[in-house]
């Protein structure tokens, strides 16, 4: 089996992550960590809405 060099892997994968994709991933990590402070009720609804918007942003900014 042939192993690829870093330059070959970059060509295959299409290059580096875009700025928007990296920002969306960082936002999702932050939102997931913030879930520790959700106690229920309205805060849970707001968290779930924000998380779904974040997932939508992640999908749209990171797809090739």
C-alpha positions in Angstrom: 0.0 0.0 0.0 1.4 3.4 -1.0 1.5 6.1 1.6 0.8 9.7 0.6 3.0 12.7 1.3 1.5 15.8 2.9 1.3 17.5 -0.4 -0.5 14.6 -2.0 -3.0 14.4 0.9 -3.7 18.1 0.5 -4.4 17.7 -3.2 -6.8 14.7 -2.5 -8.6 16.4 0.4 -9.0 19.7 -1.5 -6.7 21.8 0.7 -7.1 23.3 4.1 -10.2 24.1 6.0 -11.8 27.4 5.2 -11.9 30.2 7.7 -15.7 29.9 8.0 -15.5 26.2 8.5 -12.9 26.5 11.3 -15.1 29.3 12.9 -18.2 27.1 12.8 -16.3 24.1 14.4 -15.1 26.4 17.2 -18.6 27.7 17.7 -20.0 24.2 18.0 -17.4 23.2 20.5 -18.2 26.3 22.6 -21.9 25.6 22.4 -21.5 22.0 23.4 -19.4 23.1 26.4 -22.0 25.6 27.3 -24.6 22.8 27.6 -23.3 22.1 31.1 -25.0 25.3 32.3 -28.5 24.4 30.8 -30.9 23.6 33.6 -34.1 23.0 31.6 -37.1 25.0 30.6 -36.6 28.1 28.4 -32.8 27.8 28.6 -33.0 24.3 27.1 -35.2 25.5 24.3 -32.8 28.4 23.5 -29.9 26.0 23.7 -31.5 23.5 21.2 -32.4 26.3 18.8 -28.9 27.7 18.9 -27.3 24.3 18.5 -29.5 23.5 15.5 -28.5 26.9 13.9 -24.9 26.1 14.6 -25.2 22.7 13.0 -26.7 24.3 9.9 -23.8 26.7 9.7 -21.3 23.9 10.2 -22.8 21.9 7.3 -23.1 24.8 4.9 -19.6 26.2 5.6 -17.7 22.9 5.7 -19.1 21.0 2.8 -17.0 20.7 -0.4 
